[in-house]
């Protein structure tokens, strides 16, 4: 029997093309079948002696599938945008002032009040042990941090991403904050 390399090579090339066609077809439906209808059916497994890059790749895949699951769970359908379900939320941009790279996060809104977040920043009252009521209002002041496109800081942050620069915990000052929560009492508290 004679070894025919040309026939074997053509069979292997055909198998590779069929495999890539099947793989591309499966990728077209991503994240299905791993995440579908708000339910996950996936396990990301790495070997005991795998390289660090394998662990990093598995973490990226798991993170992306978790994001896909969260977007389907929040809206009931697949979504590529940001959405919320229940609770309060407020876009920091306005119709007249958008936030862009190198914008400060308070470029459009400097403070959020009860009108912006009616549940979170609702007015309330504190009652002391003598039954005296102390009504209060709440607000969130937005910091002057910048939206940047950067590699960030950390061992695994090697790809550029959109981030909000925040100082390290030891470097935060009274004027250098992401947001500042304020409670204002309408009368003095003893």
C-alpha positions as CSV (number, residue, x, y, z in Angstrom):
1,X,0.0,0.0,0.0
2,X,1.3,3.3,-1.0
3,X,1.2,6.4,1.3
4,X,-0.7,9.2,-0.6
5,X,0.1,12.5,1.2
6,X,-2.0,14.6,-1.2
7,X,-5.2,12.7,-0.5
8,X,-4.7,12.7,3.3
9,X,-3.8,16.4,3.2
10,X,-7.0,17.2,1.3
11,X,-9.1,15.2,3.7
12,X,-7.6,16.9,6.7
13,X,-8.1,20.3,5.0
14,X,-11.8,19.4,4.4
15,X,-12.2,18.4,8.0
16,X,-10.7,21.7,9.2
17,X,-13.0,23.7,6.9
18,X,-16.1,21.8,8.1
19,X,-14.9,22.3,11.7
20,X,-14.4,26.1,11.3
21,X,-17.9,26.4,9.6
22,X,-19.5,24.6,12.6
23,X,-17.5,26.8,15.0
24,X,-18.4,30.0,13.3
25,X,-22.1,29.0,13.2
26,X,-22.0,28.3,16.9
27,X,-20.2,31.6,17.6
28,X,-22.9,33.5,15.7
29,X,-25.5,32.6,18.4
30,X,-23.2,33.5,21.3
31,X,-23.9,33.5,24.2
32,X,-26.4,30.7,23.4
33,X,-26.3,27.8,24.2
34,X,-24.3,28.7,27.3
35,X,-26.7,31.5,28.4
36,X,-30.3,31.5,27.1
37,X,-33.6,32.9,28.4
38,X,-32.0,34.3,31.6
39,X,-30.5,30.9,32.6
40,X,-26.9,29.7,32.5
41,X,-25.9,26.2,31.4
42,X,-22.1,26.4,31.6
43,X,-19.1,25.3,33.6
44,X,-15.7,26.9,32.9
45,X,-13.0,24.3,33.7
46,X,-9.2,24.6,33.7
47,X,-6.7,21.9,34.4
48,X,-4.8,21.5,37.7
49,X,-1.5,22.2,35.9
50,X,-2.7,24.9,33.5
51,X,-0.8,28.0,32.8
52,X,-1.7,31.4,34.3
53,X,-2.9,32.5,30.8
54,X,-5.4,29.7,30.9
55,X,-6.8,30.9,34.2
56,X,-6.9,34.4,32.9
57,X,-8.7,33.3,29.7
58,X,-11.2,31.2,31.7
59,X,-11.9,34.2,34.0
60,X,-12.5,36.4,31.0
61,X,-15.0,33.9,29.5
62,X,-16.7,33.4,32.8
63,X,-17.0,37.2,33.3
64,X,-18.4,37.7,29.8
65,X,-21.0,35.0,30.3
66,X,-21.9,36.4,33.7
67,X,-22.4,39.8,32.0
68,X,-24.6,38.2,29.3
69,X,-26.6,36.4,31.9
70,X,-27.1,39.6,34.0
71,X,-28.2,41.6,30.9
72,X,-30.8,38.9,30.1
73,X,-32.0,38.6,33.7
74,X,-32.4,42.3,34.1
75,X,-34.4,42.8,30.9
76,X,-35.7,39.3,30.1
77,X,-34.0,39.6,26.7
78,X,-30.5,39.8,25.3
79,X,-29.2,43.4,25.5
80,X,-26.0,45.2,24.6
81,X,-26.8,48.4,26.5
82,X,-27.2,49.2,30.2
83,X,-30.5,48.7,31.8
84,X,-31.9,48.6,35.3
85,X,-34.8,46.7,36.8
86,X,-36.4,48.3,39.9
87,X,-34.9,50.7,42.3
88,X,-33.5,54.1,41.5
89,X,-31.0,55.1,38.9
90,X,-29.9,58.3,37.3
91,X,-27.9,59.0,34.3
92,X,-25.1,61.6,35.1
93,X,-25.4,63.0,31.6
94,X,-28.3,65.2,30.5
95,X,-29.9,65.8,27.2
96,X,-27.9,69.0,26.7
97,X,-24.6,67.9,28.3
98,X,-23.2,64.5,27.4
99,X,-20.2,62.9,29.2
100,X,-17.2,62.0,27.0
101,X,-13.6,60.9,27.5
102,X,-11.8,63.4,29.7
103,X,-15.1,64.8,31.0
104,X,-15.4,65.1,34.7
105,X,-18.2,62.9,36.0
106,X,-20.0,66.0,37.3
107,X,-19.9,67.9,34.0
108,X,-23.7,67.6,33.6
109,X,-25.0,67.0,37.2
110,X,-23.1,68.2,40.3
111,X,-25.6,67.0,42.9
112,X,-28.4,64.4,43.0
113,X,-31.5,65.0,45.1
114,X,-34.8,63.3,46.0
115,X,-36.2,64.3,42.6
116,X,-33.4,62.3,40.9
117,X,-33.4,59.3,43.2
118,X,-36.8,59.3,45.0
119,X,-36.3,56.0,46.9
120,X,-32.6,56.3,47.8
121,X,-32.7,60.0,48.7
122,X,-36.1,60.2,50.2
123,X,-36.7,62.6,53.0
124,X,-36.9,61.0,56.4
125,X,-36.8,61.5,60.1
126,X,-34.9,60.3,63.1
127,X,-36.7,60.0,66.5
128,X,-34.6,60.1,69.6
129,X,-35.4,58.3,72.9
130,X,-37.5,61.2,74.1
131,X,-39.7,61.0,71.0
132,X,-38.4,64.2,69.4
133,X,-38.4,64.0,65.6
134,X,-35.5,65.3,63.5
135,X,-36.5,65.6,59.8
136,X,-33.8,65.4,57.3
137,X,-33.1,65.6,53.5
138,X,-30.4,63.7,51.6
139,X,-28.2,64.5,48.6
140,X,-25.3,63.0,46.7
141,X,-22.6,65.4,45.5
142,X,-20.8,64.1,42.4
143,X,-17.0,64.3,42.5
144,X,-14.7,65.9,39.9
145,X,-13.0,62.6,38.7
146,X,-12.3,62.2,35.0
147,X,-13.6,59.6,32.6
148,X,-10.5,58.2,30.9
149,X,-9.5,55.5,28.5
150,X,-6.6,53.8,30.2
151,X,-5.0,50.5,31.3
152,X,-5.9,51.2,34.9
153,X,-4.0,49.7,37.7
154,X,-3.6,46.1,38.7
155,X,-2.0,42.8,37.6
156,X,-4.6,41.8,35.1
157,X,-5.5,45.2,33.7
158,X,-3.4,45.1,30.6
159,X,-6.0,46.0,28.0
160,X,-7.2,49.6,27.7
161,X,-10.7,50.3,29.1
162,X,-13.0,53.1,30.0
163,X,-12.4,54.0,33.6
164,X,-13.2,56.7,36.2
165,X,-10.0,57.8,37.8
166,X,-10.3,57.6,41.6
167,X,-7.5,58.2,44.1
168,X,-6.2,55.4,46.3
169,X,-7.9,55.1,49.7
170,X,-4.9,56.8,51.5
171,X,-5.0,59.8,49.0
172,X,-8.6,60.8,49.3
173,X,-9.2,64.3,50.5
174,X,-12.3,66.3,51.4
175,X,-12.5,67.6,47.8
176,X,-11.2,64.5,46.0
177,X,-14.1,62.0,46.1
178,X,-16.1,59.9,43.7
179,X,-19.3,61.0,45.4
180,X,-20.2,62.6,48.8
181,X,-23.3,61.6,50.7
182,X,-24.9,64.4,52.7
183,X,-27.7,64.4,55.3
184,X,-29.1,67.8,56.2
185,X,-31.3,68.0,59.4
186,X,-33.9,70.8,59.5
187,X,-33.2,71.3,63.2
188,X,-30.3,70.8,65.5
189,X,-29.7,67.3,66.7
190,X,-28.7,66.9,70.4
